[in-house]
Amino acid sequence: MAEEHPNGEVTAAFLVIGDEILSGRTKDKNIGFLAEYLTAVGIDLREVRVVPDEQDKIVSAVNALRNEYTYVFTSGGIGPTHDDITADSIAAAFGVSIGVDPRARAILEDHYPEGQLTDARLRMAHIPAGADLIENKVSKAPGFRIGNVHVMAGVPSIMQAMVDAIVPTLKTGRKILSRTVDADLPESRLAQRLGEIQADYPDTMIGSYPRAKDGRFTTQIVIRSRDETPLANATAAVEAAVVEASNQTA
């Protein structure tokens, strides 16, 4: 089981790497998956960045994020082609050497038929010195972890398998609890009172999400907290505010 952080809060950032994401050729499918997965285990995803396949941009982003958050996760750029430069960039960010890792090479040799582990494929065994491997149950070429940075493939099925392998090793915080209140009212009728309730309950996070269907405006209010008592109290206050606003428009 993962360890719970003493202060109840564990934070993370996600660095998406790849020109193909920025150009629109590839539609990212990993951000939503990782955000939902981390929330479920009690890790707060606080920031997402997307950078091109440029070493200086990757190094700068990795060093900024790893110094600010408990964990950093990256996706993309650890394949066999010339533009897969993530592993080299991570090594540069940490100031360590990089070369063919015997553990990674053994995994690839076992996976490919004899004679098919080409120089290009062997690039996937280039791992920064001191890094641990991340298991890849889909296509075998491993990701790696160095410090608090976890480096994964960009292909969603592979990335998701790597996340499954990583999460049991992570510290986790207290999970976010949530309640939902549906209001048959436009957001404007509730905005001021919701702001007041948020101020009254600083240990909660209150979000309002307007909806429109067939010309009718409604609002969904989501209240979140790590503690049940302020969550329950804030939810009751929101419910009372909805009833009050509904009576005023009746």
BAFI-3210 file (N, C-alpha, C; in Angstrom, 3 decimals, decimal comma, padded with zeros to 6 digits):
// residues 250
n [1|2|3|4|5|6|7|8|9|10|11|12|13|14|15|16|17|18|19|20|21|22|23|24|25|26|27|28|29|30|31|32|33|34|35|36|37|38|39|40|41|42|43|44|45|46|47|48|49|50|51|52|53|54|55|56|57|58|59|60|61|62|63|64|65|66|67|68|69|70|71|72|73|74|75|76|77|78|79|80|81|82|83|84|85|86|87|88|89|90|91|92|93|94|95|96|97|98|99|100|101|102|103|104|105|106|107|108|109|110|111|112|113|114|115|116|117|118|119|120|121|122|123|124|125|126|127|128|129|130|131|132|133|134|135|136|137|138|139|140|141|142|143|144|145|146|147|148|149|150|151|152|153|154|155|156|157|158|159|160|161|162|163|164|165|166|167|168|169|170|171|172|173|174|175|176|177|178|179|180|181|182|183|184|185|186|187|188|189|190|191|192|193|194|195|196|197|198|199|200|201|202|203|204|205|206|207|208|209|210|211|212|213|214|215|216|217|218|219|220|221|222|223|224|225|226|227|228|229|230|231|232|233|234|235|236|237|238|239|240|241|242|243|244|245|246|247|248|249|250]
n.u [000,839|000,396|002,029|000,647|000,790|002,006|000,877|-001,442|-001,559|-000,528|001,180|001,214|002,588|002,101|003,863|003,572|005,038|005,972|006,037|003,938|001,659|001,399|001,079|-001,344|-001,631|-001,744|-004,118|-004,255|-004,782|-004,124|-004,079|-006,611|-007,057|-004,895|-005,366|-007,850|-007,186|-005,154|-006,534|-008,334|-006,708|-005,785|-003,910|-003,027|-003,322|-001,748|-000,721|-000,372|001,752|002,638|005,176|007,496|009,477|012,160|015,263|016,144|013,754|012,429|014,191|014,156|011,450|011,138|012,955|011,846|009,308|009,833|010,947|008,898|006,676|005,385|005,488|006,424|005,132|005,760|004,958|005,576|008,060|009,983|010,553|011,794|012,736|014,544|013,716|012,900|013,676|013,412|014,503|017,267|017,060|015,989|018,106|019,975|018,685|018,954|021,640|023,169|024,785|023,918|023,036|023,034|021,045|021,611|019,560|017,243|018,000|018,055|015,341|014,326|015,764|014,686|012,135|012,108|012,469|015,401|017,991|016,408|016,546|017,193|019,474|017,947|015,746|017,128|017,614|015,556|016,401|018,049|018,801|018,816|021,588|021,317|018,584|015,405|013,575|010,392|007,777|006,480|003,806|002,579|004,077|006,591|009,080|010,668|009,606|010,998|012,089|013,429|014,661|012,012|010,663|008,744|008,929|007,238|005,718|004,048|001,900|-001,415|-002,419|-000,083|001,013|-000,991|-000,778|001,735|001,240|-000,398|001,542|003,167|001,685|001,235|003,664|003,776|003,535|000,518|-002,103|-004,746|-007,884|-009,907|-013,141|-016,490|-019,544|-022,599|-024,828|-027,754|-029,207|-032,128|-031,772|-030,422|-026,885|-026,253|-028,130|-027,218|-024,598|-023,487|-024,195|-022,953|-020,288|-020,117|-020,584|-018,360|-016,362|-017,081|-016,501|-013,566|-012,120|-013,166|-013,816|-015,644|-017,380|-019,171|-021,210|-022,551|-025,362|-027,109|-030,092|-032,349|-032,928|-033,199|-031,718|-029,631|-027,867|-025,095|-023,692|-020,677|-019,207|-016,211|-013,943|-011,396|-012,241|-014,949|-016,759|-016,678|-017,388|-019,985|-021,324|-020,962|-022,248|-024,878|-025,355|-025,219|-027,381|-029,448|-029,195|-029,922|-032,607|-033,596|-033,077|-034,677|-037,222|-037,401|-037,715|-040,028]
n.v [-001,199|002,295|004,991|007,305|010,807|012,918|015,546|015,390|016,216|015,723|016,620|017,095|017,400|017,434|016,816|017,133|015,980|016,772|017,591|016,829|017,009|019,749|020,677|019,679|017,345|015,020|014,148|014,810|012,299|011,697|013,508|013,886|011,259|010,867|012,917|012,184|009,676|010,256|011,959|010,132|008,571|010,331|012,314|015,537|016,918|019,628|021,168|021,344|021,091|021,645|020,872|021,343|019,055|019,820|020,129|022,107|023,291|021,149|020,465|022,833|022,951|020,519|020,856|023,096|022,137|019,829|020,852|022,113|020,481|017,453|015,164|014,578|013,832|012,612|012,409|010,917|010,869|008,815|006,847|004,943|006,653|009,384|011,817|011,367|012,509|012,674|011,093|011,714|014,428|014,454|013,293|015,352|017,361|016,429|016,317|013,986|011,073|009,190|006,080|002,798|000,805|-002,084|-003,613|-002,718|-003,360|-006,137|-006,692|-005,873|-007,562|-009,994|-009,632|-009,074|-011,020|-012,954|-011,076|-008,931|-006,775|-003,860|-001,056|001,247|000,410|-000,214|002,223|002,651|001,540|003,310|004,841|007,216|007,532|006,005|005,837|004,227|001,530|001,630|-000,548|-001,869|-003,309|-003,556|-003,051|-003,616|-002,043|-000,133|002,559|005,140|006,126|008,861|010,509|012,490|012,330|010,861|009,067|008,445|006,623|008,080|006,935|006,184|003,650|002,410|004,325|004,369|001,789|002,008|003,927|002,426|000,706|002,455|003,821|002,265|002,670|005,227|008,004|008,974|011,387|012,645|011,840|013,761|014,701|014,956|016,721|017,166|019,636|020,263|022,915|024,427|026,860|029,857|030,541|033,159|033,892|032,784|033,389|035,475|034,641|032,114|032,875|034,089|031,896|030,335|031,964|031,719|029,089|028,209|025,864|024,405|023,831|025,419|025,031|026,292|025,315|026,236|025,317|024,759|024,050|023,660|026,378|026,831|027,637|026,132|025,188|023,447|022,758|022,035|020,877|020,595|018,979|017,980|017,260|015,934|017,352|020,306|020,018|018,924|020,989|023,204|022,230|022,056|024,772|025,671|024,280|025,497|028,073|027,713|026,987|029,348|031,216|030,128|030,474|033,212|033,676|032,508]
n.w [000,000|-000,661|001,020|003,365|003,277|005,893|006,284|004,896|002,253|-000,990|-003,856|-007,460|-010,785|-014,326|-017,183|-020,502|-023,383|-026,643|-030,079|-031,694|-030,172|-029,701|-032,293|-032,983|-034,367|-032,917|-030,530|-027,184|-024,768|-022,267|-020,130|-018,851|-017,960|-016,141|-014,278|-013,170|-012,111|-010,223|-008,471|-007,404|-005,780|-003,930|-004,595|-005,518|-008,607|-009,719|-011,790|-015,331|-018,080|-021,493|-023,697|-026,438|-028,494|-027,567|-026,116|-024,253|-023,447|-022,262|-020,168|-018,644|-017,853|-016,423|-014,280|-013,004|-012,231|-010,680|-008,434|-007,218|-006,781|-005,226|-006,837|-010,259|-013,407|-016,634|-020,139|-023,272|-025,919|-025,445|-027,236|-030,135|-032,149|-033,847|-032,847|-030,302|-027,479|-024,781|-022,647|-022,744|-022,183|-019,595|-018,225|-018,574|-017,128|-014,538|-014,357|-014,872|-016,316|-019,305|-020,755|-022,319|-020,428|-018,592|-017,460|-018,782|-021,372|-021,232|-020,901|-023,391|-025,117|-024,394|-025,277|-028,088|-031,104|-031,880|-033,301|-033,995|-032,342|-033,015|-033,587|-033,403|-031,858|-029,577|-028,539|-026,795|-024,491|-023,315|-020,433|-017,808|-015,526|-012,358|-012,284|-011,648|-013,124|-014,812|-015,060|-018,095|-019,218|-021,625|-024,103|-023,341|-023,456|-021,064|-018,878|-016,758|-013,456|-011,780|-009,053|-008,065|-010,420|-012,924|-015,813|-018,725|-021,467|-024,360|-025,718|-025,081|-024,002|-023,143|-021,428|-019,463|-018,408|-017,279|-015,303|-013,632|-012,656|-011,264|-009,226|-006,781|-005,500|-004,565|-002,251|-000,738|-000,260|001,908|000,696|-001,539|-000,701|-001,964|-002,678|-004,433|-005,570|-007,221|-008,950|-010,050|-011,404|-012,890|-012,929|-012,184|-010,268|-007,996|-007,549|-005,827|-003,210|-003,122|-003,185|-000,670|000,998|000,359|001,496|004,164|004,675|004,466|004,289|002,311|-001,203|-003,571|-006,473|-009,253|-011,945|-014,810|-016,843|-019,914|-021,543|-024,089|-023,971|-021,278|-018,214|-015,858|-012,827|-011,581|-008,517|-006,992|-004,107|-002,389|-000,138|002,218|004,665|006,475|008,142|007,617|004,947|005,025|006,366|004,651|002,392|003,320|003,669|001,029|-000,085|001,339|000,348|-002,310|-002,040|-000,915|-002,988|-004,970|-003,887|-003,999|-006,661|-007,258]
ca.u [000,000|001,127|002,103|-000,093|001,621|001,574|000,036|-002,668|-001,547|000,544|000,917|001,840|002,498|002,169|004,546|003,288|006,149|005,820|005,592|002,689|000,560|001,275|000,623|-002,695|-001,659|-002,149|-004,977|-003,860|-005,780|-003,522|-004,265|-007,822|-006,856|-004,009|-006,029|-008,867|-006,518|-004,475|-007,553|-008,916|-005,796|-005,426|-002,808|-003,582|-002,655|-001,825|-000,276|-000,072|002,449|002,931|006,397|007,914|010,649|013,354|015,875|016,191|012,403|012,136|015,035|013,652|010,168|011,343|013,607|010,899|008,213|010,265|011,270|007,683|005,638|005,831|005,798|006,265|004,907|005,910|004,546|006,055|009,467|010,943|010,495|013,022|013,061|015,557|013,164|012,547|014,823|013,044|015,440|018,484|016,733|015,857|019,473|020,560|018,045|019,496|023,089|023,748|025,064|022,879|023,563|022,223|020,885|021,579|018,241|016,332|018,432|017,630|013,895|014,109|016,297|013,730|010,887|012,242|013,139|016,854|018,383|015,477|016,793|017,984|020,035|016,850|015,005|018,000|017,491|014,567|017,083|018,872|018,207|019,754|022,265|020,663|017,124|014,723|012,723|008,947|007,332|005,586|003,217|001,985|005,056|007,822|010,101|010,314|009,812|011,942|011,875|014,646|014,199|010,546|010,175|008,356|008,982|006,400|005,412|002,908|000,780|-002,281|-002,509|001,186|001,101|-001,906|-000,190|002,837|000,653|-000,801|002,744|003,766|000,884|001,455|004,927|003,704|002,857|-000,769|-002,676|-006,142|-008,665|-010,891|-014,543|-017,290|-021,000|-023,154|-026,157|-028,312|-030,119|-032,921|-031,648|-029,194|-025,762|-026,260|-028,994|-026,549|-023,171|-023,089|-024,326|-021,920|-019,052|-020,170|-020,423|-016,949|-015,609|-017,420|-015,940|-012,313|-011,580|-013,848|-013,703|-016,986|-017,410|-020,506|-021,083|-023,822|-025,786|-028,232|-030,755|-033,623|-033,130|-033,369|-030,428|-029,548|-026,519|-024,651|-022,692|-019,885|-018,480|-015,146|-013,127|-010,783|-012,836|-016,376|-017,580|-016,907|-018,081|-021,409|-021,857|-021,002|-023,288|-026,158|-025,496|-025,515|-028,755|-030,338|-029,119|-030,701|-034,023|-033,915|-033,109|-035,836|-038,415|-037,422|-038,117|-041,309]
ca.v [000,000|003,558|005,673|008,563|011,941|013,385|016,744|015,140|016,786|015,327|017,365|016,558|018,116|016,560|017,448|016,436|016,314|016,336|018,520|016,372|017,507|021,187|020,942|019,163|016,064|014,017|014,689|014,234|011,526|011,287|014,472|013,558|009,979|011,014|013,765|011,388|008,597|010,818|012,412|008,964|008,024|011,353|013,167|016,707|017,372|021,087|021,884|020,598|021,864|020,955|021,444|020,683|018,173|020,667|019,758|023,191|023,489|020,019|020,602|023,952|022,591|019,465|021,405|023,963|021,375|018,872|021,590|022,701|019,502|016,172|014,275|015,027|012,761|013,057|011,448|011,186|011,087|007,781|005,788|004,592|007,540|010,405|012,957|010,960|013,036|012,902|010,461|012,529|015,696|014,219|013,127|016,689|018,103|015,940|016,379|012,644|010,463|008,301|005,051|001,587|000,195|-003,539|-004,153|-002,407|-004,133|-007,526|-006,741|-005,788|-008,790|-011,063|-009,335|-009,150|-012,220|-012,811|-010,299|-007,835|-005,640|-002,948|000,099|002,164|-000,122|-000,173|003,567|002,591|001,065|004,411|005,242|008,025|006,855|006,102|005,759|002,943|001,263|001,516|-001,684|-001,652|-004,614|-003,551|-003,238|-004,030|-001,000|000,461|003,948|005,184|007,096|009,406|011,483|012,491|012,451|009,573|009,287|007,418|006,714|008,917|006,115|006,091|002,331|002,141|005,264|003,943|000,618|002,481|004,562|001,333|000,175|003,490|004,341|001,609|003,093|006,642|008,520|009,577|012,250|012,409|011,984|014,823|014,304|015,925|016,656|017,899|020,211|020,732|024,045|024,736|028,314|030,309|030,784|034,544|034,005|032,144|033,724|036,244|033,814|031,076|033,533|034,273|030,576|029,972|032,715|031,180|027,736|028,228|024,511|023,763|024,427|025,414|025,360|026,298|024,943|026,531|024,447|025,294|023,073|024,158|027,742|026,866|027,661|025,535|025,242|022,367|023,240|020,947|021,277|019,632|019,199|016,775|017,007|015,704|018,340|021,507|019,639|018,799|022,304|024,030|021,679|022,492|026,200|025,793|023,818|026,543|029,201|027,355|027,081|030,769|031,858|029,580|031,122|034,604|033,739|031,820]
ca.w [000,000|-000,671|002,307|003,434|003,650|007,210|006,275|004,150|000,912|-001,894|-005,085|-008,668|-012,052|-015,489|-018,307|-021,758|-024,264|-028,031|-031,110|-032,289|-029,341|-029,926|-033,661|-033,147|-035,096|-031,932|-029,482|-025,899|-024,039|-021,005|-019,043|-018,103|-017,287|-014,989|-013,292|-012,477|-011,378|-009,061|-007,533|-006,746|-004,766|-002,959|-005,048|-006,201|-009,826|-009,611|-012,986|-016,558|-019,104|-022,747|-024,272|-027,683|-028,436|-027,510|-024,840|-023,277|-022,916|-021,373|-018,974|-017,857|-017,252|-015,431|-013,085|-012,304|-011,650|-009,654|-007,218|-006,654|-006,469|-004,667|-007,949|-011,638|-014,370|-018,016|-021,169|-024,625|-026,228|-025,030|-028,240|-030,853|-033,267|-033,591|-032,116|-028,945|-026,735|-023,393|-021,711|-022,714|-021,549|-018,157|-017,716|-018,526|-016,034|-013,272|-014,403|-014,808|-017,611|-019,824|-021,635|-022,368|-019,108|-018,793|-017,096|-019,883|-022,545|-021,038|-021,154|-024,835|-025,737|-024,137|-025,983|-029,540|-031,626|-032,079|-034,458|-034,260|-031,456|-033,831|-032,882|-033,105|-030,720|-028,413|-027,946|-025,715|-023,288|-022,795|-019,161|-017,018|-014,426|-011,058|-012,391|-011,536|-014,274|-014,654|-015,852|-019,220|-019,512|-022,956|-025,174|-022,640|-023,299|-019,777|-018,500|-015,634|-012,388|-011,199|-008,081|-007,990|-011,797|-013,512|-017,263|-019,313|-022,901|-024,702|-026,195|-023,904|-023,372|-022,471|-020,318|-018,412|-017,764|-016,444|-014,119|-012,755|-012,015|-010,423|-008,117|-005,490|-004,896|-004,241|-001,078|-001,091|000,768|002,227|-000,520|-001,616|-000,660|-002,720|-002,695|-005,574|-005,391|-008,490|-008,787|-011,247|-011,453|-013,562|-012,018|-011,710|-009,093|-006,853|-007,506|-004,649|-002,006|-003,143|-002,777|000,783|001,626|000,215|002,503|005,480|004,809|003,690|004,128|001,194|-002,535|-004,140|-007,897|-009,865|-013,348|-015,484|-017,927|-020,686|-022,398|-024,624|-023,517|-019,826|-017,550|-014,532|-012,266|-010,711|-007,564|-006,422|-002,904|-002,133|001,058|002,771|005,975|006,349|008,851|006,807|003,713|005,325|006,713|003,448|001,529|003,883|003,378|-000,399|-000,286|001,860|-000,578|-003,497|-001,671|-000,745|-004,309|-005,683|-003,333|-004,446|-008,077|-007,420]
c.u [000,870|001,027|001,323|000,813|001,113|000,642|-001,218|-002,674|-000,306|000,211|001,676|001,695|002,664|002,777|004,323|004,310|005,845|005,322|004,221|001,469|000,314|000,775|-000,811|-002,769|-002,115|-002,974|-004,623|-005,029|-005,302|-003,820|-005,475|-007,679|-006,031|-004,672|-007,043|-008,227|-005,882|-005,467|-008,120|-008,019|-005,306|-004,214|-003,404|-002,746|-002,836|-001,465|-000,032|000,626|002,632|004,132|006,765|009,098|011,920|013,978|015,847|014,830|012,050|012,916|014,492|012,356|010,337|011,946|012,678|009,853|008,678|010,649|010,041|006,680|006,227|006,280|005,633|006,093|005,089|005,380|005,114|007,558|010,453|010,901|011,811|013,472|013,990|015,031|012,666|013,715|014,537|014,063|016,726|018,234|016,586|017,237|020,155|019,982|018,623|021,024|023,770|023,994|023,898|023,535|022,636|022,218|020,784|020,244|017,243|016,695|017,962|016,139|013,619|014,621|015,336|012,453|010,990|012,897|014,617|017,139|017,497|015,601|017,763|018,555|018,934|016,066|015,840|018,008|016,515|015,142|018,017|018,174|019,222|020,349|021,513|019,155|016,644|013,813|011,253|008,464|006,338|005,027|002,675|003,007|006,475|008,869|009,780|010,369|010,836|011,566|013,233|014,240|012,687|009,889|009,948|008,157|008,291|006,181|004,193|001,704|-000,137|-002,309|-001,235|001,334|000,218|-001,390|000,962|002,324|000,210|000,396|003,325|003,003|001,095|002,750|004,877|003,119|001,543|-001,265|-004,097|-006,985|-009,659|-012,297|-015,366|-018,780|-021,477|-024,567|-026,621|-029,340|-030,823|-032,989|-030,422|-028,123|-025,794|-027,099|-028,315|-025,152|-022,755|-023,134|-023,276|-020,566|-018,985|-019,972|-018,981|-016,094|-015,864|-016,781|-014,657|-011,677|-012,307|-013,506|-015,059|-016,913|-018,830|-020,357|-022,422|-024,088|-026,958|-028,792|-032,124|-033,951|-033,319|-032,000|-030,534|-028,092|-026,259|-023,544|-021,999|-019,074|-017,460|-014,398|-012,467|-011,402|-014,350|-017,206|-017,757|-017,616|-019,587|-022,032|-021,983|-022,086|-024,678|-026,409|-025,833|-026,958|-029,759|-030,360|-029,939|-032,193|-034,441|-034,041|-034,309|-037,124|-038,538|-037,899|-039,474|-042,441]
c.v [001,244|004,231|006,983|009,667|012,549|014,591|016,587|015,654|016,314|015,941|016,767|017,546|017,104|017,344|016,590|016,913|015,853|017,409|018,135|016,804|018,979|021,526|020,494|017,856|014,928|014,699|014,013|013,519|011,182|012,222|014,106|012,257|010,163|011,855|012,961|010,316|009,145|011,321|011,253|008,405|009,084|012,176|014,304|017,059|018,883|021,816|020,906|021,542|020,994|021,645|020,686|019,761|019,011|020,509|020,886|023,440|022,368|020,154|021,696|023,592|021,542|020,035|022,330|023,143|020,456|019,557|022,156|021,670|018,205|015,230|015,009|013,788|013,339|011,980|011,890|011,265|010,060|006,578|005,605|005,573|008,677|011,567|012,593|011,305|013,214|012,318|011,265|013,851|015,547|014,033|014,487|017,499|017,700|015,968|015,031|012,127|009,582|007,307|003,848|000,938|-001,316|-004,164|-003,935|-003,209|-005,581|-007,684|-006,742|-007,037|-009,946|-010,882|-009,532|-010,469|-011,938|-012,069|-009,105|-006,678|-004,703|-001,820|001,088|001,695|-000,076|001,206|003,562|002,018|002,123|005,006|006,096|007,243|007,091|005,983|004,334|002,763|001,226|000,428|-001,263|-003,009|-004,710|-003,859|-003,443|-002,924|-000,178|001,980|003,977|006,288|007,549|010,556|011,376|012,595|011,060|009,774|008,124|007,646|007,598|008,143|005,813|004,717|001,996|003,049|004,812|002,711|001,017|003,164|003,493|000,760|001,160|003,718|003,595|002,033|004,523|006,891|009,118|010,425|011,840|012,724|013,140|014,215|015,344|015,657|017,515|018,368|020,727|021,821|024,332|026,251|028,689|030,659|032,186|034,729|033,492|032,666|034,438|035,391|032,703|031,652|033,736|032,950|030,099|030,674|032,174|029,821|027,622|026,851|023,725|024,477|024,294|025,870|025,336|026,151|025,140|025,564|025,099|024,187|023,617|025,546|027,897|026,738|027,063|025,570|024,004|022,916|022,035|021,503|020,191|020,003|017,887|016,387|016,945|016,812|019,629|021,201|019,577|020,161|023,212|023,544|022,110|023,965|026,432|025,373|024,872|027,744|028,942|027,477|028,544|031,461|031,371|030,241|032,558|034,744|033,098|032,819]
c.w [000,000|000,689|002,264|003,943|004,947|007,169|005,421|002,732|000,149|-003,241|-006,268|-009,815|-013,173|-016,637|-019,552|-022,783|-025,684|-028,971|-031,649|-031,475|-029,641|-031,327|-033,893|-033,895|-034,181|-030,854|-028,166|-025,223|-022,631|-019,842|-018,194|-017,329|-016,021|-013,892|-012,481|-011,605|-010,104|-008,023|-006,734|-005,644|-003,790|-003,312|-005,859|-007,427|-009,919|-010,901|-014,122|-017,520|-020,338|-023,376|-025,537|-027,445|-028,563|-026,128|-023,822|-022,653|-021,924|-020,070|-018,062|-017,138|-016,163|-014,149|-012,306|-011,562|-010,524|-008,353|-006,533|-006,167|-005,924|-005,768|-009,281|-012,505|-015,769|-018,954|-022,506|-024,738|-025,716|-025,974|-028,968|-031,922|-032,849|-032,753|-030,724|-028,017|-025,245|-022,424|-021,601|-021,983|-020,035|-017,524|-017,582|-017,372|-014,687|-013,232|-014,272|-016,223|-018,036|-020,769|-021,628|-020,993|-019,286|-018,430|-018,226|-021,125|-022,424|-021,305|-022,658|-025,553|-025,542|-024,949|-027,488|-029,965|-031,890|-033,391|-034,749|-033,263|-032,171|-032,980|-032,513|-031,888|-029,445|-027,759|-026,770|-024,429|-022,712|-021,576|-018,393|-015,852|-013,125|-011,097|-012,142|-012,746|-013,875|-015,599|-016,932|-019,644|-020,937|-024,037|-024,650|-022,463|-022,053|-019,777|-017,388|-014,656|-011,872|-010,287|-007,949|-009,366|-012,387|-015,014|-017,969|-020,803|-023,126|-025,191|-025,012|-023,232|-022,604|-021,260|-019,155|-017,677|-016,850|-015,183|-013,125|-011,989|-011,008|-009,135|-006,792|-004,791|-004,360|-002,854|-001,540|000,062|001,097|001,005|-000,408|-001,606|-001,424|-002,557|-003,859|-005,251|-006,759|-008,224|-010,108|-011,423|-012,268|-012,526|-011,422|-010,458|-007,826|-006,591|-006,227|-003,386|-001,979|-002,745|-001,279|001,517|001,520|001,259|003,911|005,740|003,981|003,503|003,046|-000,101|-003,206|-005,591|-008,417|-011,375|-014,053|-016,625|-018,648|-021,571|-022,786|-024,088|-022,022|-019,156|-016,145|-014,072|-011,423|-009,815|-006,943|-005,265|-002,597|-000,859|001,450|004,117|005,854|006,990|008,059|005,500|003,941|005,611|005,493|002,497|002,013|003,583|001,910|-000,681|000,193|000,921|-001,834|-003,210|-001,561|-002,096|-005,118|-005,206|-003,804|-005,874|-008,315|-007,637]
res [m|a|e|e|h|p|n|g|e|v|t|a|a|f|l|v|i|g|d|e|i|l|s|g|r|t|k|d|k|n|i|g|f|l|a|e|y|l|t|a|v|g|i|d|l|r|e|v|r|v|v|p|d|e|q|d|k|i|v|s|a|v|n|a|l|r|n|e|y|t|y|v|f|t|s|g|g|i|g|p|t|h|d|d|i|t|a|d|s|i|a|a|a|f|g|v|s|i|g|v|d|p|r|a|r|a|i|l|e|d|h|y|p|e|g|q|l|t|d|a|r|l|r|m|a|h|i|p|a|g|a|d|l|i|e|n|k|v|s|k|a|p|g|f|r|i|g|n|v|h|v|m|a|g|v|p|s|i|m|q|a|m|v|d|a|i|v|p|t|l|k|t|g|r|k|i|l|s|r|t|v|d|a|d|l|p|e|s|r|l|a|q|r|l|g|e|i|q|a|d|y|p|d|t|m|i|g|s|y|p|r|a|k|d|g|r|f|t|t|q|i|v|i|r|s|r|d|e|t|p|l|a|n|a|t|a|a|v|e|a|a|v|v|e|a|s|n|q|t|a]
***
